[in-house]
Amino acid sequence: MGTLALRLAGLLVAIVAAALSVVYLYVVPPLEDQLHDESIERLAETARRWSPPVQRATARGVDVKVVDRLVRETAEATGARVTLMGINRVGGGLQATPRSDSTREVAIRDLQFAVAVQAAQTRRLATGSEAGDEGRVGEAAVPLFFEDTGGRREVGFALVFSRPFEDVEHSDDLVRDRML
């Protein structure tokens, strides 16, 4: 009787463990994706709301120090890293180069900010993510326009708002811990 009860208990533990594993595999990855998507959408809303002052400054061609100050103030107000990327035409394509960064970095080696080029190409807000030295980063880029000598609106810059996904990953860890 003792061994039968032990076998039944072992079988019950195995069934419960298998059920938890299935729930974990089907719930946690979609939850993490959803949290990343929500984080990027919040970043996009932040970019829409906070980019107009930098847009006006770059369109008017104000002093670089004023633009740098605006970039830093925008970052402080939003809690995001803010990077102003210059958009250049090179060999028939577009290239983005850092012009101002809220971290005051001159050379940005860990992030490519591909969303800046995408925003310039589509002339609309672009979102995405990429891996940096500190982990995955969510990004939202807004194209900034100026009028060329012919009076046409052209994209001269892209303003990129970025934030690490670490908060999302901590939420994901919390879900894992509670499930286990």
C-alpha positions in Angstrom: 0.0 0.0 0.0 2.8 2.4 0.9 4.5 2.0 -2.5 1.2 2.4 -4.4 0.5 5.7 -2.5 4.1 6.8 -3.3 3.7 6.0 -7.0 0.3 7.9 -7.1 1.9 10.9 -5.3 4.8 10.8 -7.8 2.4 10.6 -10.7 0.4 13.5 -9.4 3.5 15.6 -8.9 4.6 14.8 -12.5 1.1 15.8 -13.9 1.1 19.1 -11.9 4.7 19.9 -13.1 3.7 19.1 -16.7 0.6 21.3 -16.5 2.6 24.2 -15.0 5.3 23.8 -17.7 2.6 24.0 -20.4 1.1 27.1 -18.9 4.5 28.7 -18.4 5.5 28.0 -22.1 2.2 29.4 -23.4 1.7 32.4 -21.1 5.2 33.9 -20.4 6.5 34.5 -23.9 3.4 36.2 -25.2 3.2 38.2 -22.0 6.8 39.4 -22.5 6.1 40.3 -26.1 3.0 42.2 -25.0 4.9 44.1 -22.3 7.6 45.1 -24.9 4.9 46.3 -27.3 3.2 48.4 -24.6 6.6 49.8 -23.6 7.3 50.8 -27.2 3.9 52.3 -27.6 4.4 54.5 -24.5 7.7 55.6 -25.9 6.0 56.5 -29.2 3.4 58.6 -27.3 6.3 60.3 -25.5 8.1 61.0 -28.8 4.9 62.5 -30.3 4.3 64.7 -27.3 7.8 66.0 -26.6 9.4 66.4 -30.1 7.8 69.7 -31.2 10.2 72.0 -29.4 13.2 70.3 -30.9 11.4 70.3 -34.3 11.0 74.0 -34.1 14.6 74.6 -33.1 16.1 72.5 -35.8 13.8 73.9 -38.5 14.9 77.5 -37.5 18.5 76.5 -37.5 19.1 77.7 -33.9 22.5 77.4 -32.2 23.8 73.9 -31.6 24.1 74.6 -27.8 20.4 75.5 -27.7 19.5 72.2 -29.4 21.8 70.3 -27.1 20.1 71.9 -24.1 16.6 71.1 -25.5 17.7 67.4 -26.1 18.9 67.1 -22.5 15.8 68.9 -21.0 13.5 66.6 -23.1 15.3 63.5 -21.7 15.1 64.8 -18.1 11.4 65.5 -18.5 10.6 62.1 -20.1 13.0 59.7 -18.4 14.1 58.4 -21.8 17.4 58.7 -23.6 17.0 61.3 -26.4 19.3 61.3 -29.4 19.2 63.8 -32.3 20.3 62.0 -35.5 21.3 64.0 -38.6 19.9 62.5 -41.8 22.2 62.5 -44.8 21.8 61.2 -48.3 24.7 58.9 -49.2 24.9 56.9 -52.4 21.1 57.1 -53.1 20.3 55.9 -49.5 19.9 57.6 -46.1 22.3 57.5 -43.3 21.8 58.7 -39.7 24.6 60.2 -37.7 24.4 61.3 -34.0 24.3 65.1 -33.6 23.2 65.4 -30.0 22.6 62.9 -27.2 21.1 63.4 -23.8 23.9 61.3 -22.3 26.4 63.7 -23.9 28.1 60.8 -25.7 29.9 61.9 -28.9 30.5 58.4 -30.3 27.6 56.0 -29.8 29.0 52.5 -30.4 26.4 50.1 -28.9 23.2 51.4 -30.7 22.6 51.8 -34.4 19.2 53.6 -34.2 17.9 52.1 -37.4 14.5 53.6 -36.5 15.9 57.0 -37.3 16.5 56.0 -41.0 13.1 54.3 -41.1 11.4 57.5 -39.8 13.2 59.6 -42.4 12.3 57.2 -45.2 8.6 56.9 -44.3 8.4 60.5 -43.0 6.4 59.2 -40.1 7.1 58.0 -36.5 8.9 54.7 -36.5 9.4 52.3 -33.6 11.5 49.2 -33.0 14.1 47.7 -30.7 17.7 46.6 -30.8 20.3 45.1 -28.5 22.7 47.4 -26.8 25.5 46.9 -24.3 23.0 47.1 -21.4 20.4 44.7 -23.0 17.5 45.3 -25.3 16.3 48.8 -25.9 12.9 50.1 -27.2 13.1 53.0 -29.6 10.7 55.5 -31.2 11.9 58.0 -33.8 10.2 61.1 -35.1 11.3 62.7 -38.4 12.1 66.5 -38.1 11.5 68.6 -41.2 13.0 71.8 -42.7 12.2 73.7 -45.8 14.8 73.4 -48.5 15.7 76.4 -50.9 12.9 75.3 -53.2 10.3 75.4 -50.4 9.9 71.6 -50.1 9.7 69.9 -46.7 12.7 67.6 -46.3 13.7 65.4 -43.4 16.9 66.8 -41.9 16.9 65.0 -38.5 15.3 62.3 -36.6 14.7 62.5 -32.9 15.1 59.1 -31.2 13.6 58.3 -27.8 15.0 55.1 -26.3 14.6 53.2 -23.1 15.9 49.9 -21.9 13.4 47.0 -21.6 14.8 46.2 -18.1 11.5 47.3 -16.4 9.6 44.9 -18.7 12.1 42.1 -18.1 11.7 42.7 -14.3 7.9 42.3 -14.7 8.5 39.1 -16.7 10.8 37.8 -13.9 8.1 38.5 -11.4 5.6 36.5 -13.4 8.1 33.6 -13.7 8.8 33.7 -10.0 5.1 33.7 -9.1 4.4 30.8 -11.4 7.2 28.8 -10.1 
